[in-house]
Amino acid sequence: MPHSLSDEQLSQAIETMMVEQNLRGMQNLYAYQQTGTYLRAAKSLFDAKSTVLIGTGFAVKQTFETDGPVGAIALYNALITLGKNPILVCGNPLYSALKNEFNCFELPLNNFTDAMAFSKAALAELKPDCVLSIERPGLCHGNKYYNMRGIDISADCGCFDFFVSQASCPTVAIGDGGNEIGMGNLSQYMTELSIMPCLTCCDELLLADVSNWAAYGIIAFLSRWHSQDLLAEVDTLAILQYLSERGSVDGVTHKNELTEDGLHAMHGQQLIARLRQLSGVANQNEDL
């Protein structure tokens, strides 16, 4: 199927789409980025020979929020289709929730003192070809983790920051608020945001109104290059149901419900439909 947009044009369209609602100021931050972020990030994943580490899980009230794991699982499944070896890296309780169905690596909680040595040893063992972080809390001033309300949640967090900063392979990070890993790339521009900015940087930072959605933007490129509509396989509602049964909560409402950042699942589903059309991978005869 011919593509009406070049890869560069598609990336710019996706980048604009991802922050169009500007729920938490990401549209403002996007003005400071060089265009092509989604294209470059997707290329790093597509070119990975084998192992891709996907760090996810944001602590909320002794459990985990839905934003992050939904996109991580969607990416995981897409990478499996591409013949890669994805590994979900997360701490409990998310690790225990996912380990039976997915290849997972456990992050110890509240372990900052030993985190650097642990991360270097893990990188040496796992030998990733790409490291991606999606909605992982990032270290702020004082080497602490804070949620969107400015509350210190360090005791409930594992440290994935050094997996990103110490990796010798390409690193990608996704965030939607400013306190996530990778946002250190733009921390100097966050003075107007009501957030404790993360200081951890990455090679390629992807902004989105909801972090899960950025994963779908990446998968749009993987679909195009693999000549297979991988987005058609992403059932956000089913993934939300799977996570809900294992104790997830919405990061905004703190309720166990099938939503992400306070938004109904249909928002993500509608965005996927738009991405399938935009990228030229959707079956033109299919009713979206």
C-alpha positions as CSV (number, residue, x, y, z in Angstrom):
1,M,0.0,0.0,0.0
2,P,1.5,3.4,-1.0
3,H,2.2,5.8,1.8
4,S,1.0,9.4,1.3
5,L,3.4,10.7,4.0
6,S,7.1,10.2,4.1
7,D,8.5,8.8,7.4
8,E,9.7,12.3,8.3
9,Q,6.2,13.8,7.6
10,L,4.5,11.0,9.5
11,S,6.7,11.6,12.5
12,Q,5.9,15.3,12.6
13,A,2.2,14.5,12.3
14,I,2.4,12.0,15.1
15,E,4.4,14.3,17.4
16,T,1.7,17.0,16.9
17,M,-1.1,14.6,17.4
18,M,0.4,13.2,20.6
19,V,0.3,16.6,22.4
20,E,-2.7,18.2,20.7
21,Q,-4.9,18.1,23.9
22,N,-2.0,19.6,25.9
23,L,-3.4,18.0,29.1
24,R,-0.2,18.8,31.2
25,G,1.8,21.2,29.2
26,M,3.6,18.8,26.8
27,Q,2.6,20.8,23.8
28,N,4.6,23.7,25.3
29,L,7.7,21.5,25.8
30,Y,7.4,20.1,22.3
31,A,8.3,23.5,21.0
32,Y,11.8,23.0,22.3
33,Q,12.3,19.6,20.6
34,Q,13.9,18.8,17.2
35,T,11.2,17.2,15.0
36,G,11.6,13.5,14.1
37,T,11.5,12.2,17.7
38,Y,9.1,9.3,17.0
39,L,10.9,8.3,13.8
40,R,14.3,8.2,15.5
41,A,12.9,6.3,18.5
42,A,11.1,3.8,16.4
43,K,14.2,3.2,14.3
44,S,16.2,2.4,17.4
45,L,13.7,-0.3,18.3
46,F,13.3,-1.6,14.7
47,D,17.1,-1.9,14.3
48,A,17.6,-3.6,17.7
49,K,19.1,-7.0,16.9
50,S,17.5,-8.8,19.8
51,T,17.0,-7.6,23.4
52,V,14.9,-4.5,24.2
53,L,14.4,-3.5,27.8
54,I,11.0,-1.8,28.5
55,G,10.9,-0.2,31.9
56,T,7.5,0.8,33.1
57,G,5.3,1.1,36.2
58,F,4.5,4.2,38.3
59,A,3.7,3.7,41.9
60,V,0.3,4.9,43.1
61,K,-1.0,4.0,46.5
62,Q,1.1,0.8,46.9
63,T,0.0,-0.4,43.5
64,F,0.6,0.7,39.9
65,E,-1.2,3.0,37.5
66,T,-2.6,2.0,34.1
67,D,-0.6,4.6,32.2
68,G,2.7,3.0,31.1
69,P,1.9,-0.7,31.4
70,V,-0.7,-0.7,28.7
71,G,1.7,0.9,26.2
72,A,4.5,-1.3,27.4
73,I,2.5,-4.5,26.8
74,A,1.4,-3.2,23.4
75,L,5.1,-2.6,22.5
76,Y,6.2,-5.9,23.9
77,N,3.7,-7.8,21.7
78,A,4.7,-5.8,18.6
79,L,8.4,-6.5,19.2
80,I,7.7,-10.2,19.6
81,T,6.0,-10.1,16.2
82,L,9.2,-8.5,14.8
83,G,11.3,-11.3,16.2
84,K,12.9,-9.3,19.0
85,N,13.4,-10.3,22.7
86,P,11.5,-7.7,24.8
87,I,11.9,-7.8,28.5
88,L,9.6,-5.8,30.9
89,V,11.6,-4.3,33.7
90,C,9.5,-3.3,36.7
91,G,9.2,-3.5,40.5
92,N,6.5,-5.0,42.6
93,P,3.5,-5.2,42.6
94,L,3.6,-4.8,38.8
95,Y,6.4,-7.4,38.4
96,S,4.3,-10.1,40.2
97,A,1.3,-9.1,38.1
98,L,3.1,-9.6,34.8
99,K,5.8,-12.2,35.3
100,N,3.6,-15.2,34.5
101,E,2.6,-14.0,31.1
102,F,5.6,-11.9,30.1
103,N,9.3,-12.1,30.2
104,C,10.1,-9.8,33.1
105,F,13.0,-8.5,35.1
106,E,12.5,-7.4,38.7
107,L,13.6,-4.0,40.0
108,P,14.1,-3.9,43.8
109,L,12.2,-1.2,45.5
110,N,13.7,1.6,47.6
111,N,17.2,0.5,46.7
112,F,18.9,3.7,45.5
113,T,22.1,3.1,47.5
114,D,22.8,0.0,45.5
115,A,21.0,1.0,42.3
116,M,24.0,2.0,40.2
117,A,25.8,-1.3,40.8
118,F,22.6,-3.3,40.4
119,S,21.8,-1.5,37.1
120,K,25.3,-2.0,35.7
121,A,25.3,-5.7,36.5
122,A,21.8,-6.1,35.0
123,L,22.9,-4.3,31.8
124,A,26.0,-6.6,31.6
125,E,23.7,-9.7,32.0
126,L,20.9,-8.7,29.7
127,K,23.0,-7.0,27.0
128,P,20.2,-4.9,25.6
129,D,20.3,-3.5,22.1
130,C,17.8,-0.7,23.1
131,V,16.5,0.5,26.4
132,L,13.1,2.2,26.6
133,S,11.3,3.8,29.5
134,I,7.6,4.5,29.4
135,E,6.0,6.3,32.3
136,R,8.7,5.4,34.9
137,P,9.3,7.9,37.8
138,G,12.6,9.7,37.3
139,L,15.1,10.9,39.8
140,C,14.6,14.6,40.8
141,H,16.7,16.9,42.9
142,G,18.0,15.1,46.0
143,N,17.7,11.7,44.2
144,K,14.1,11.4,45.2
145,Y,11.0,10.3,43.2
146,Y,7.9,12.5,43.3
147,N,4.4,12.0,41.9
148,M,2.4,14.7,40.1
149,R,1.2,16.1,43.4
150,G,4.7,16.6,44.6
151,I,4.6,13.8,47.1
152,D,7.8,11.8,47.8
153,I,7.1,8.2,46.6
154,S,10.7,7.0,46.7
155,A,10.0,4.2,49.2
156,D,7.6,2.6,46.6
157,C,9.9,3.0,43.6
158,G,12.6,0.9,41.9
159,C,15.4,2.7,40.1
160,F,15.4,2.3,36.3
161,D,17.2,5.6,35.8
162,F,20.6,4.0,35.6
163,F,19.5,1.4,33.1
164,V,19.0,4.4,30.8
165,S,21.9,6.6,31.8
166,Q,24.5,3.7,31.9
167,A,23.3,1.9,28.8
168,S,25.8,1.6,25.9
169,C,22.9,1.2,23.4
170,P,20.3,3.7,22.2
171,T,17.8,4.9,24.9
172,V,14.3,6.1,24.5
173,A,12.0,7.5,27.1
174,I,8.3,8.5,27.1
175,G,6.6,10.9,29.5
176,D,3.5,13.1,29.8
177,G,4.1,15.3,32.8
178,G,7.7,16.1,33.5
179,N,8.6,13.8,36.4
180,E,9.3,10.7,34.2
181,I,12.6,9.3,33.2
182,G,14.0,11.1,30.1
183,M,12.4,14.4,31.0
184,G,15.8,15.7,32.1
185,N,16.3,16.5,28.4
186,L,13.9,19.4,28.8
187,S,14.0,20.1,32.5
188,Q,15.3,23.6,32.0
189,Y,12.0,24.5,30.3
190,M,9.7,23.2,33.0
191,T,9.6,26.3,35.2
192,E,6.0,26.9,34.3
193,L,4.9,23.4,35.0
194,S,3.6,22.5,38.5
195,I,5.9,19.5,38.8
196,M,9.2,18.3,40.4
197,P,11.1,17.8,37.1
198,C,13.1,14.6,36.5
199,L,16.8,15.1,35.8
200,T,17.5,11.8,34.1
201,C,18.2,12.2,30.4
202,C,17.9,9.9,27.4
203,D,18.9,9.8,23.7
204,E,15.4,10.3,22.4
205,L,12.5,11.7,24.5
206,L,8.9,11.2,23.3
207,L,6.2,13.5,24.6
208,A,2.5,12.6,24.8
209,D,-0.7,13.7,26.5
210,V,-0.9,10.1,27.8
211,S,2.3,8.0,27.9
212,N,0.6,4.9,26.6
213,W,-0.3,6.7,23.4
214,A,3.3,7.3,22.5
215,A,3.8,3.5,22.3
216,Y,1.1,3.4,19.6
217,G,3.0,6.1,17.7
218,I,6.1,4.0,17.7
219,I,4.1,0.9,16.6
220,A,2.7,2.9,13.7
221,F,6.3,3.1,12.3
222,L,7.1,-0.6,13.1
223,S,3.9,-1.5,11.3
224,R,4.9,0.5,8.2
225,W,8.4,-1.0,8.1
226,H,7.3,-4.5,8.8
227,S,4.4,-4.3,6.3
228,Q,2.0,-5.5,8.9
229,D,-0.8,-3.7,10.7
230,L,0.5,-4.3,14.2
231,L,-1.8,-1.6,15.6
232,A,-4.8,-3.7,14.6
233,E,-3.7,-6.2,17.3
234,V,-3.7,-3.6,20.1
235,D,-6.8,-4.1,22.3
236,T,-6.4,-1.3,24.9
237,L,-9.6,-2.3,26.7
238,A,-8.5,-5.9,27.0
239,I,-5.1,-4.8,28.4
240,L,-6.8,-2.4,30.8
241,Q,-9.1,-5.2,32.0
242,Y,-6.1,-7.5,32.4
243,L,-4.3,-4.9,34.6
244,S,-7.4,-4.0,36.5
245,E,-7.9,-7.7,37.5
246,R,-4.4,-7.5,39.0
247,G,-4.9,-4.3,41.0
248,S,-4.1,-1.4,38.8
249,V,-5.5,2.1,39.4
250,D,-6.0,5.2,37.2
251,G,-3.1,7.5,38.0
252,V,-5.4,10.6,38.2
253,T,-8.5,9.2,39.9
254,H,-6.7,6.5,41.9
255,K,-9.6,4.2,41.2
256,N,-9.5,0.7,39.9
257,E,-11.2,1.4,36.6
258,L,-10.6,0.9,32.9
259,T,-9.2,4.3,32.3
260,E,-5.9,6.0,31.8
261,D,-5.0,9.3,33.3
262,G,-8.7,10.0,33.9
263,L,-9.7,9.3,30.3
264,H,-11.9,6.6,28.9
265,A,-10.2,3.8,26.9
266,M,-12.0,5.0,23.8
267,H,-9.6,8.0,23.6
268,G,-6.7,5.6,23.1
269,Q,-8.7,3.5,20.7
270,Q,-9.6,6.5,18.6
271,L,-6.0,7.6,18.4
272,I,-5.0,4.1,17.3
273,A,-7.5,4.3,14.5
274,R,-6.1,7.7,13.4
275,L,-2.6,6.3,13.5
276,R,-3.5,3.4,11.3
277,Q,-5.0,5.6,8.7
278,L,-2.2,8.2,8.9
279,S,0.6,5.7,8.6
280,G,-1.1,3.9,5.7
281,V,-1.1,0.5,7.3
282,A,-4.8,0.1,7.8
283,N,-6.9,-2.0,5.4
284,Q,-8.6,0.6,3.3
285,N,-11.7,-1.6,3.1
286,E,-12.0,-1.9,6.9
287,D,-14.5,0.2,8.7
288,L,-12.6,2.1,11.4
